């Protein structure tokens, strides 16, 4: 169903069309933009909005340079021969359309891909046209073999003619007006003085405008000129044949009309996307229940408009009252234009919008008089209102400006109330503006009708343009008159004439405005306090983050320093071990090695300790793991997950699946790989009671630690060595004992006493 054109005009919708046409890249798109009209097809609207979204965020449509060649295609279809430039324009336009089609096919997976299917394949026409014509539309020499042959013969012939005429110039020097060779009527001639023309042999081809000069073709070049003319005529015939062939190709390309329609459609979509970017529009949502909900809605044609929230649902009709120039009509048009834009597949001027799809927008806006029909302004309003009342329904939007104006206020108010009651009974939704005070009271008492007003600043006598729903508007006539300095007696008499009821209403509204202003001030104060608190909280958080960052940097720096010192110590240990191979230096080296080893262990960074949250189990704790029927040491804690060393194995278990075995012990220093480092316990420089802790190490690392400890013990002549390897599965115990059997520095070894570790400890006696 077509929308009422008068309604579109009353809401200034043609200016939306103009804005779209200004953003079109082709005349085809401009034509589509100027013909744009709203649709009540919800599926079509959704598809068009999807297309705009695809153009905004998917494919950049570049349609510049594509011309409207419908007239050229039609002329070619009539059998007319197009000029080279016209054919070139057609080829360039169709080639541009195919380029757009390839871009859409490559980059779009959305609705534009389907639209792009309308762009036909014109590659053969484009290829043959561009290969036959140069950039100026002229036919190329190689457009056909015959044309190439003709042009190859023409140029040498011209040269021969010029050479022969150059020789004649000297012979006729006294007879010539000028010493030049020129061309008249496509023939080479010489300019001979009219008074001397009888003295030459040749054909007079032309004369000057003054009659003082005759252009004579010497008899010696007449055969050559005749040959040149024949060749030129043959060339022109061949050029026309080629242009006729190319025109026929264009006429026979039946895909051209659809391609041009699609170009116009794509250009309109691109213009919609540009309008959305330029005007900061947003995509609306469809409201399935007939409700209107616009947040921060703006009039799209007003510069720097004040945004307002507009909602219609349980409130079917919004009655906006108040003084002129307060923004009532602009608010009414804001809703109407956004509805029309939505149903044209355009984004809307609102931060967010949920809008129904309406069948029509019923409008009575502005003062209209019809001299021809002898209608006054009031009669014209009634004519439009009659149309509104006849067509109002749940799926229409009603917009009536200054209802009841143009006649006696009492009769106007009564008529306006009756019309509103009719609209409510028809379940219509919309906005009505009015000056009539009785309607304010009616709105307070009527379900589905709600009062609203536009804000007004009495201090500046200026409107604020803020929509205030729930509060009827005041006329401010007396207040403005008082501020403008009218005599007090006049104002007092006016208040008396208004009567007590009217004065009461104004005073009530004034009181409500003061209360609203007080509440607004309190809300603003609370909002300011909240903003200040949030800002302070942000500063505190920023400072905490800075401190945390600095703390992390300091810890990292300290850790790096410790790592460096530790690495240096280890390197020195390796050097000393090499020197220890010499028997004479071994005791002194081993003593220094032991001191370095102890120092390195002291500066090694401690493993991270899990924050104590009351859980007795922590890194280093000895725990029972019933699932493995074994005991082990906790290496890592990751929330409720633990990593436990069971003999040579590291296993992951849940916290609930283990139980504490012994009191927590200090975690052994870790190697670079993260495993606990073997350590001597109880050793002093005078009393060697060594205990080598190897639990938790890998087999190879444990063997290396044992070998080093044995070398140190023998060099220091201290024995025995107590090696703690744990029981576990027995793998580490067997590996270590296999090594001890083959170490020449070992005298003997055996299990520790049962109360000293039993099979979990091996006592190694060092050879003297």
N, C-alpha and C positions, 0 to 999 in steps of 0.2 A: 504494500500500500504506500502511495506517495504521500510525503508530509506536505502540509499546507505551505505553499511558497510564501504567503503573507506572513506566516509565523516565523519562517526562516529569516525573512527580511527584518521583521520587528526585533529579532534577537541579534541582529548584526552578523548573521552567519556568512553573508557574502564576503565579509572581511577575512574570515578564516580561509575561504576559497582563494582570495587574493594572496594571502600569505603563503599558501601552498604553491600557487602558480609562480610566485617569485622565486621559489626554491626548486622549481623544475629545471631540468637540464635540456629538455627538448620541447619543441612545439607540441609534440604528441602528448607529453606529460602535462603541459600547460592546459591543453584542451580537456584532459581528464580531470584536472584539478578544478577548473571552472565549472565543470558539469557535476561535481561531487554532490551527492545528496544522501541523507541518512537512510538506513535500512532497518526493517524490523525483523530481519532474519538472524536469529541468534547464532546459528552456525556460521553464516557468512561473516558476521562481526568478529567472532572468535578467530576465524581463519585470517582475516585481514589484520587483526592485532598480532597474531603469530608472525605474519609476514613482516610487519614493522619491527618486531623484536629481532627477527633474523637479520634484517637490514642494519639494525643498530649494533648487534653484537656478533653477527656471523659474517656476512658478505658485504664488502664495500662495493656498491653499485656505481660504476663510472659509465655514464651514458652520453657525455658531452660529445658533440660532433655528429651524432646520428640525426639525420634530417627526415622530415616528413616527405616521403617519395610516393605517396599515394597517387598524386596527380601524374607523375612521370610514369608510374606503372599503368595507370588507366590509358594515357596517351599511347604508350607502346602497345597496349592491348587493342587499341583501335587501328593499329597498323601504321602509325606515324613513326617517322624516323627521328630519334632523339639526337641531340648534338653530343659531341664527345664529352663536353663538360657536364652535361646532364647525366650521361651514362656513368661518368666518373663519380659524381655525387651519389648516385644510386649504389654503385659498387662499394664506395667507402662506408656508406651508412649500413649496408647489409653486412660488411666485414666487421664493423663495430658491434653490431648486434650479435654476431657469432662469437666475438671475443668476450662479450658479457656472458653469453651462454656457457662458454668454457669455464669462466671464473666461477659461475654459480655451480656448475657440475663438480668442480674441483673442491670448492670451499664450503658448500652448503649441504647439510643433511636435514635441513628444515623445510618449511613450506615454500621458500623461494626456489628450491629445486624443482618442485612441481610446476610453479609458474614459468620457470625457465624452459620447460619442455615445449612451450609455444614458440620458441625461437627456432626457425627452420634452418636447414642446411643449404646455403647458397654458395658453397665453395666453388663449384664449376663456373657459375656466372661471374663471381668475383675474380677468379683466376684468369679467365679468358678476357675479361674487360681490362684488368690491370696490366695484362701482358700486351694488349693491343693499343692502349692509350698511354700517352706520357702524362706528367703531372699537370699539364695545362689543358688536358683534354684533347690534344692533337693525336692523330693516328701515327703510331710508330712506323718506321721504315720496315721493320721485320714483322709487321702485323700479317703480311701475306707474302709469298714468294713473288707474285706479280708486282705488288707495290714496291718491293725492294728493287726489282729489276728496272721498273720505270724511273724510280728516283736515282738510280745509279746512272741512267742514261741522260737524265735531265741536267744534272750539274755539269758534266763535261761539255754538253752542248751549249749551255750558257757561257761557259768559258770561251769556247770557239767564237761565239757571236761577239763577245766583248773584245776579243783579240782583233777580229776583223774590223770592228767599229773603231778601235783605237788607231788602226792604220789609216782609216778614212778621216779621222779627226785632223790629221796633219794636211791632208789634201784639201779639205774644205775649211781650213783655218780662217780664211777671209770671209766665208759665207755664214759662219755660225754666230748665234747670239751669245753662246757660252761654249767654252771648250770642254764639254762634258758629254757622257753617254747617259741617257735616261730611259725610263720605261713609260709607255703610254699604251693603255688598253692591252696590257700583257705582252707588248712587243717592244723590242729594243729600238730606239730611235735617236736622232741627233736634232738639237734645236737650231733651226736654220732661220736667218733673217727673212722676214716676209718679202722684202724688196729683192732678195737674191734667190728666192725659192725656184725661179724658173731656170736657174743655171745648174741645178743638180738633177741627177737621175735617181728616182725613187718614188715611193708612195707616201703621200701625205696622210698621216695617221690621226693627227689631232692638231689643235691650234691653241695658243694661249688666250686668256680672257681678253687681253688688250688687242689681240689680232696682230701684234708686232712679231710674233714668232710662230713658225710652223714646225711641227715635230715630224720629221721625214725619216722614213725607213729606207736606207740606201738599197738599191737593187741588188747589190752584192750579198746582202744578208737576208733577203726576202725568203729564199728557200730554207735557210736555217731557222728563221722565225716561224715559218710554217711548220717545220718539223717540231719545234719547241711547243707550239700551240697544240699540235696533235698529242704530244706526250702529256702535256698538262691536262688536257681533256680526259685522256685515259686514266691519269692519276686520280682526278676528281671522281671519276666513275668508280674506281676501285675503292677509294675512301668511302664513298657513299654505300657501296656494297657491304663493306666491313661494318659501318655504323648500322646499316639495316639488319645485318646478322645479329649484332649485339643487342639491338632493340628488340628483336624477336626473342632472344634468350631471356631478356627481362620480362617480356610479355608472357612467356610460357612458364615462368616460375610461379606456380600457384601458391607457394608457401609465403610469398611476400606479404599479402594482407594480414595473415595471422602473426607474422613476425612484427609488423608495425603495431598491431593491437597490443602485443605482449610488451613491446618497448614502452608504449604509453603506460601500461599497467605497472611495469617495473619502475618507471620514472616517477609515477605517483607514489609508489611505496617508498622510494628513496626520498621524495619530498616530505612525506609524513615523518620519516626518521629524522631528517634535518630539522623539521619543525619541533619535534620532541626534544632534540638537543638544544636548539636555540631558546626555546621557551621553558626549558626545565619541566617538561611534562612527564607524567608517570602513567603506567599501564593500569587501567581500571579492571576491577573484577565484576563478574555478572552476579547480581543479587537474585537468587531464585524465588525469594518470597515477596518480591515487590517493594522491598525497603530501599531507601536512599540513605547512604552513609558516606559523606565526604568529609575528610579531615584536611584542614588548612586549604580549603578550596579558594581559588583565585579567579578573578575575571581575566581571561587571557588577553584581552585587548586593551586593558588599562595599565599604564606604566606604574610600577611600584604599588600594586594593589595591596590592600589589607586582607590577609587570609582569614577565613571564617569556617567553622564547622557547621555543616548543614545535615540534618537528619530528619527523615520522614518515615514513619512506620506506623506505630500505634497513634502517633500524631499524624493525621492524614493531611491536614491543612495548617500551614503556619501563617498567622495573621501578623504582619509587620506594620506597626503604626509609628508615627513620629513626624517630625518636621520635614519640609522639603530639603533637598540637597544633602540629606543625611546618609544616602547610600542604599535606600530601600530598593530602588529600581535596579541598581547595579548588582545587589545581592540576588534579586529575582533572575536577572539575566545570567548571572554566574552559574546558577543551577541549570538554566535552560541551555546555555552554550555547552556546558560540560556533557549534558545528556546527548545533545546533537553530535558533538565530537566523538563520543563513545560509539554512537551508532553509525558513524562514518568510518569506523575502524581507526580512529585517531586516539593517541594518548590524551589524557585530560590534565587540566590545570589544577591539580590537587596533590597533596602529599600521599594520600591514598583515597581510593574511591570504590564503593560497592554500589552499582547502579543496575536497576532492572532494564530489560529491553521493552520499550514502550511502542505502542502502535502509532501514536501521534503526540505532538506537543501542541496544546490548545492555548492560544495566546491572545490577550487583549492588553497591549502595551502602547502608550503614546496617545497624543491627541490627533484625531483625524477628522477632517470636515470634507463633505462631498457637495460642492456647489452644484454640480450637474444633477445630483439626486436630491438636492434641497435638504441635506441632512446636517444637523448641528453636531457639535462634538458629542453631546450626550446621546443623540440618536445613533451616531456612529458607534459609540461604545455599546449601546444596546444591541446593535446589529451583530457585533462580534461576540457579545455575551450569549446571544441566542445560539450562535454556532457552537460556543463552548458547552452550553448546557445540553444541547442535542447530542453531542459526541462524547461527553465526559464518561469515563469508565475506569475500572481498576487498572487497565493497561494504557492509560494516557497520563500525561503530565499537564496540569493546569497552572498557568501563570497569568494572573490578573493584576494589573497595576492600577492603583487609585480607584478601587471599586466604590461605586456610589457617588463619585464626584460628578460635577457638571450640572447638578440640579439642586433643589431644596435639600438641606442637610437632613431634615427629619425624614422626608420621603426617600431620600437617597439611602439613609441608614436602614430603613425598613426593607427597601428593595434589596439592598446588599445582604441583609440577614437572611432573607428568603432564598436568595441565590446560593448562599453558603450552605444553608440547610439542604437544598437540592443537591449540591455537589457532594455533601457528606453522605446523603442517601444513595448516591451513585457510586460510592466507595472510591471517589477520585482522590488523587494526591497532588499536592502542589503548594504554591506560595501565593498569597494575596496581600497586597499592600493597600492601606487606606488611611485617611485622616479622621474618620468618623469615630467619635468617642463612644457612642452606644455599642459599637462592635467590640470594644475592649471588654466591657462587662459581659457581653454575649460569649466571648471566648473563654472567660473565666468559668462559665457555667456549662459549657458544651463539650461533651466527650468527642475526642478526635480533632478538636480545634484548639490551638495553643497560641497564646500571645507571644509576641517578640518585638524587639525594638532595636534601633541603631543607636549606638553610644553618642553622647553629645557633651562637649566640655563647655560649661557655663562661663568659666573664667576667660576662655579665648573666643567664645561664641563660635566654635568650630566643631564639626562632626568628627568623631573618632573612627567611624566606619566599622566598628566592632558590633557584630550581631549578638544581642543579648536575649536568649530564649527564655521564656517564662515571665518576662516583665513587659507590660504594655508601654508604648512610647508616649511621651508627653509632647504637646505642641510647642512648648517653650515660648509661645507668642508674647505673653505678659512679661515673662522673665527677660526676654530679649528686648522688649520695649522699654522695660525699666533700666536695663543696662545702657540702652541707647539714649536715655535722658528724656523720655516723654514726661509731661507734667504728671505729678502725683495724683492730682484730682481726676485726671482722665483715667489713670490706671485703677484708682479706687472705684470709680463709677463702672468701669468694665468688669471688675470682680463682682460688684453688686448685681449687675445685669446677668452675669453667668449663673447666679443663684447658688444657694448653699450646697446643692448636690454636686454641681460641677466643680466648685471650689474644693469640696471634700475629696473628690477624685484626684485632682491635681496635687493636693497636699499629701494624699496617700502615696501617690507615685513619687513625689519628691522625697518623702520619708524612705520609701523603698530604695531610691537611688542613693541616698546618704548611707543607708545600711549596707548596700552593695559596695559603695566606695570604701566604707570602713573595713568590710570583710576583705576586699581586694587589697587594701593596704596591709592588713594583718597577714594575708597569704603571701604577699610580696616580702614582708619582713621575715616570715618563717622560711620562705624560699631562700632569701639572702643568707639567713643564719645557716641553713642547711648547706648552701653553696660554700660558705666560709668553712664550715666543719669538714666538708668533703675536701676542700682545698688543703686544710691543715692535715687531714688524714693522708692526703696524697704526699704532702711534704714529709710527714713522719715515715711513710712507707719508702719514699725515695731515699731518705737518710739511712733507714735500716738496710735497704738494698746496697747503698754505698758502703756501709760498714761491713756487711756480709761479703761484698766483693773484695774490700781491702783485706778482710780477715782471710779469705780464700787465697788472695795473692801472697800474703805473708806466710801462710802455711805452705803454699806451694814453693815459695822461695826458700823457706827453711828446709823443706823436704829435699829440694834440689841440692842445697848445700850439703845436707847430710849424705845424700846419695854420692855426691862428688868425693867427700871425705872417705866414705866407705869404699868407693871404687879405688881411690888412691891406696888405701890400706891393703886391699886385696891384691893390688898389683905388686905392692912391696912384699907381700906374703909369697907370691909366686916367685919373685926374684930370690928371696931368701931360701925358698925350697930348692931352687936350682943350685945355689951355693952350698946347700947342706949335703950335696952329694960328695963333697970333699970331706974326708974323715977328720982332718985336722980342725976344720972350721965348724964341724957339726954341733958340738955342745953350745958354743956361743951363738950360732945362728938360730938354733932351735929355741934358745932362751929368748932371743929377740923376736922370733916368730910368735911365741906364746904371748908375749907382751902386746905385739901388734894385733894379734887375733882378739885379745881381750878388749883392746881399745876400739877396734872396729865394731865389735858387738855393742859397745856402749853408745857409739854415735849413730848406729843404724836406726833409721826412723821406726818408731814403735808402730805396730799394726793398729789399724783403726779399732777403737773400742766402741762397741755398741752402747748407745745411751741406756743407762739402767732404768728400766720402767717397772722394777719390782720383780722381774723374772730372774730367778737364781741362775739360770743357764746363760752363759755368755761365752764369748770367744776364749778358748783355753780350757773350758770345763770338760771334765771326764764324764761321759754319759754311757749308759747301757742302751743298746739298740736291739730289742727283742727280735725284730724281724730278721736280723742277721746272726742272732745268738752271739753277739760280740760286744766289746767295749771299744771306745775310741775317744778321740779328742775333737772338740768343736773348732773348726778352722774358720768358718764364716757364718754369719747370721744375716739372712735376707727376709726380714719380716717374720713370717711363721715357717720359713724354710731354712734348714740348717745344712751345712756341708761338714761332714764328719769323716775324720781319717780313721779307717779300720784297717790296721796293718798297712799293706801296700796300696789299699784301695781308698779312694775318696768317694763317698756316697752322699746323695742328697736325700734328706728325710724331712718329714713334717715334725714340727715342735711337739705335737701331741703324741708322736710315736716313739719318743725317747724319754728316759728319766735320768735325773742327776745321779751320778755314781759317787763322786767325791766333792770336796769343796773346790770352788774354782781356783785354778792355778794360773800363774802368769803365762801368757802365751809366749812361746819361744820366738826368738827373732826369726824373721822370714828371709828366705833367699830371694833373689830377683824374680824367680818364677812364682813366688807367692807361698811356697811350702815352708814349714818350720825348719830353721837351720839347726844342725847338730851343735851341741854345746857341751863343754866340760863343766862339771859341777863339783864344787868343793876343792878345787885345786888351789894350792898356794905355792909360793916359791920355795918353801922349806918342807912342806908336808904334802906328798903326792897321793891324794885320795881321789883319783880321777873317776868320773862317770860321764860316759859319752852317750848323749841322748840322740837316738837315731829314729825314734818313732815318728811316723808321718812323712819320712823322706822316701823318694823313689829309690829303687834298688841300686842303680848306678851311682847316684849321689851318696847313698849310704856307704857303699863300698869305698868311694873316694875319701869320704870323711874318716872312715876307719883306717884306711892306709896312712893318711896323714897323721892321725893320732898315734898310730903305732910307731911311725918314724920319730915323732917328737918324744914319745916316752922312752924309746931306746936311746936317743941322743942325750936325754936328760938322765938316763939310767934310773928311771923310775918305773916301778911295776908293783901290783898288777893294774890292769885297765878294766874298768867295769863298763860294759857295753849294754845299754838298755835298748832293746829292739821290739819288745812287746811280743805277745803270743800270736794273736790274730789267726791267720790261716797257716802260719809257719813258713811262708815263702821267704820273707826277709831273713828269718833265722837260718834257714838252710843255705841261702846264698852267702850270708856273712861267714858261716862256718866253712863253706867250701873255699872261700878266700883264705881264711885263717890257716887251713891245712897246707896251703902252698906258699904262705908268707914266711921267708927265712928269718924274719925278725921275731917270730912267735915261737916261744918255747913250748907252750901248751895252752889249752883252754877247756872250760867246763861250765856247766850250768851253775847259777848262783843257788845258795841255799833256798829252801822252799819259802822261808819267811823273809827272804831278801829279793824275791822276784821270780825264783824258780826258772822255768823254761823261757820266761820273758827277758832274762838277763844272762849274758855270757861273760864269764870272768876270763880275761886274757892275760897270761903270764908272758912278759917280754923277755926275749933272749938277752943275756948280759953282753 
